[in-house]
Amino acid sequence: MGVAKNGLNFGLIGYKFMGKAHSNALKKVNMFFDPTLQANLTAICGRDEAGVKQAAEKFGWASYETSWEALIKRDDIDVIDITTPNNTHKDIAVEAAKNKKHIFCEKPLAMNVTEARVMLKEAEKAGIKHQIGFNYRFAPAVQLAKQLIAEGKLGKIYHFRGTYLQDWLLDPEFPAAWRTDKNVAGSGSHGDLGSHLIDLARFLVGDFKSVIGITKTFVKERPEALNMTGLSATKTGQEKKLPVTVDDASLFLCEFENGALGTFEATRFAAGHKNGMAFEVNGSEGSVRFEFERMNELQYYNVSDPAGLQGFRLIQATEAVHPYAGHWWPVGHVIGYEHTFVHELYEFIQSVYHDKPCVPNFYDGVKCCQILDAVQLSAAERTWVDVDKV
Ligand SMILES: NC(=O)c1ccc[n+]([C@@H]2O[C@H](COP(=O)([O-])OP(=O)(O)OC[C@H]3O[C@@H](n4cnc5c(N)ncnc54)[C@H](O)[C@@H]3O)[C@@H](O)[C@H]2O)c1
């Protein structure tokens, strides 16, 4: 499973929100990061032939397929990149692993921890490289936060405080779509948004010991959707309503293995917030704060600053010394959402080329699903749940 001289051939499944983000990223890795790494846009897959053909032309894919099973069977494909809804991840990944394809899979890894464990087991058995799309880890400011914590600049960690606030479901007339259907999404804001916060907390603070949470569905039925892409959808115009079978909001507390405490809030009902992902970490020697909508900045507070000069300092993480930033533009020439995908796929491609472990991988995906499931169990039973019991 080495890399052929003419590069790594990708087969991408799904061509809408994440399909577009990944297509864009794959084209940038070679140009901005490492000319010796070559990702080829070999084939893109979707069920609707006219739609996938158009996407192939627009995004620059050399060919297309209308069935993921056919894509996986192709000898000229080295990597299967999964950007389809959550209920498809397990079957696609298991089949890809059986066919010795490397896998990049969007988050959450699966519908639940049982499925996620199957994916990890099959990937390990096949000896392929596997990575999960927790792209927010790859913002330079988040990597800087990680560096500061690893260097001990925050001292002993006491708190992680994470919020992921959106408002696209606030209107009760917004149609029901795959993201509001438990059979397709697994859960609502919890798995969609909460999974990112959980991964960031694991990345920055460490593993979780126990959780207690509550989830809520504010609007119980919605008009039927004609179609949905990303966070927008159109109505069929019919009277028919469909039940909302996932949470609209999910809140929980955790205790980490290292004794720190965490609070988490994920919602699609926070009026005014569009993609308001933010976290703060507080330690004995200082704090860091990050807000995604100001993703080039990290706020850092140092307890040891002289009295009279204390306060959060605003670091613009665009210097060449900041992780990934030097590959882009001169200092102060900021980057955006799409760059996080370039960074994660650069790391993935490098791992395949140089036979190194991918981070974050399906193990991290399993740990995240375990915590998601533990919170749901806790919400159902209205009690604390030890994560390792799930
Ligand atoms: N990393 C992130 O920040 C991020 C952001 C959004 C979505 N996601 C994840 O990405 C995945 C896709 O989300 P999205 O927003 O791109 O969805 P989307 O609805 O915009 O696109 C889904 C695509 O999958 C295709 N598809 C569905 N079932 C298929 C099948 N059986 N075979 C082939 N194609 C199929 C659809 O036609 C569409 O092209 C989800 O797992 C989601 O959680 C991650």
The ligand as an SDF file (V2000), in Angstrom:
LIG
                    3D

 44 48  0  0  0  0  0  0  0  0999 V2000
  -15.9190   18.7420    9.7140 N   0  0  0  0  0  0  0  0  0  0  0  0
  -16.9680   19.5550    9.7620 C   0  0  0  0  0  0  0  0  0  0  0  0
  -16.9350   20.6330   10.3010 O   0  0  0  0  0  0  0  0  0  0  0  0
  -18.2530   19.1150    9.1040 C   0  0  0  0  0  0  0  0  0  0  0  0
  -19.1650   20.0730    8.6370 C   0  0  0  0  0  0  0  0  0  0  0  0
  -20.3270   19.6230    8.0210 C   0  0  0  0  0  0  0  0  0  0  0  0
  -20.5830   18.2610    7.9130 C   0  0  0  0  0  0  0  0  0  0  0  0
  -19.6950   17.3660    8.4080 N   0  0  0  0  0  0  0  0  0  0  0  0
  -19.9670   15.9140    8.2800 C   0  0  0  0  0  0  0  0  0  0  0  0
  -19.8320   15.5670    6.9020 O   0  0  0  0  0  0  0  0  0  0  0  0
  -20.8010   14.5780    6.5540 C   0  0  0  0  0  0  0  0  0  0  0  0
  -21.6590   15.1070    5.4020 C   0  0  0  0  0  0  0  0  0  0  0  0
  -22.2640   16.3200    5.7750 O   0  0  0  0  0  0  0  0  0  0  0  0
  -22.6010   17.4550    4.6830 P   0  0  0  0  0  0  0  0  0  0  0  0
  -22.9690   18.6690    5.4400 O   0  0  0  0  0  0  0  0  0  0  0  0
  -21.5070   17.5200    3.6870 O   0  0  0  0  0  0  0  0  0  0  0  0
  -23.9070   16.8400    4.0280 O   0  0  0  0  0  0  0  0  0  0  0  0
  -24.5770   17.2530    2.6690 P   0  0  0  0  0  0  0  0  0  0  0  0
  -26.0120   16.9120    2.8090 O   0  0  0  0  0  0  0  0  0  0  0  0
  -24.2010   18.6430    2.2590 O   0  0  0  0  0  0  0  0  0  0  0  0
  -23.8850   16.2630    1.6080 O   0  0  0  0  0  0  0  0  0  0  0  0
  -24.0100   14.8650    1.7260 C   0  0  0  0  0  0  0  0  0  0  0  0
  -23.6200   14.2060    0.4170 C   0  0  0  0  0  0  0  0  0  0  0  0
  -23.6750   12.7880    0.5700 O   0  0  0  0  0  0  0  0  0  0  0  0
  -24.3940   12.2320   -0.5450 C   0  0  0  0  0  0  0  0  0  0  0  0
  -24.9270   10.9320   -0.1730 N   0  0  0  0  0  0  0  0  0  0  0  0
  -25.8400   10.6500    0.7730 C   0  0  0  0  0  0  0  0  0  0  0  0
  -26.0310    9.3070    0.8310 N   0  0  0  0  0  0  0  0  0  0  0  0
  -25.2200    8.7490   -0.1060 C   0  0  0  0  0  0  0  0  0  0  0  0
  -24.9780    7.4260   -0.5480 C   0  0  0  0  0  0  0  0  0  0  0  0
  -25.6050    6.3910    0.0070 N   0  0  0  0  0  0  0  0  0  0  0  0
  -24.0710    7.2250   -1.5490 N   0  0  0  0  0  0  0  0  0  0  0  0
  -23.4240    8.2740   -2.1090 C   0  0  0  0  0  0  0  0  0  0  0  0
  -23.6130    9.5580   -1.7290 N   0  0  0  0  0  0  0  0  0  0  0  0
  -24.5200    9.7810   -0.7500 C   0  0  0  0  0  0  0  0  0  0  0  0
  -25.4240   13.3140   -0.8570 C   0  0  0  0  0  0  0  0  0  0  0  0
  -25.9670   13.1540   -2.1320 O   0  0  0  0  0  0  0  0  0  0  0  0
  -24.5210   14.5670   -0.7490 C   0  0  0  0  0  0  0  0  0  0  0  0
  -23.7400   14.7390   -1.9030 O   0  0  0  0  0  0  0  0  0  0  0  0
  -21.5920   14.2890    7.8260 C   0  0  0  0  0  0  0  0  0  0  0  0
  -21.0330   13.1690    8.4530 O   0  0  0  0  0  0  0  0  0  0  0  0
  -21.3740   15.5330    8.6700 C   0  0  0  0  0  0  0  0  0  0  0  0
  -21.4680   15.2780   10.0700 O   0  0  0  0  0  0  0  0  0  0  0  0
  -18.5370   17.7640    8.9760 C   0  0  0  0  0  0  0  0  0  0  0  0
  1  2  1  0
  2  3  2  0
  2  4  1  0
  4  5  1  0
  4 44  2  0
  5  6  2  0
  6  7  1  0
  7  8  2  0
  8  9  1  0
  8 44  1  0
  9 10  1  0
  9 42  1  0
 10 11  1  0
 11 12  1  0
 11 40  1  0
 12 13  1  0
 13 14  1  0
 14 15  2  0
 14 16  1  0
 14 17  1  0
 17 18  1  0
 18 19  2  0
 18 20  1  0
 18 21  1  0
 21 22  1  0
 22 23  1  0
 23 24  1  0
 23 38  1  0
 24 25  1  0
 25 26  1  0
 25 36  1  0
 26 27  1  0
 26 35  1  0
 27 28  2  0
 28 29  1  0
 29 30  1  0
 29 35  2  0
 30 31  1  0
 30 32  2  0
 32 33  1  0
 33 34  2  0
 34 35  1  0
 36 37  1  0
 36 38  1  0
 38 39  1  0
 40 41  1  0
 40 42  1  0
 42 43  1  0
M  CHG  2   8   1  16  -1
M  END
$$$$
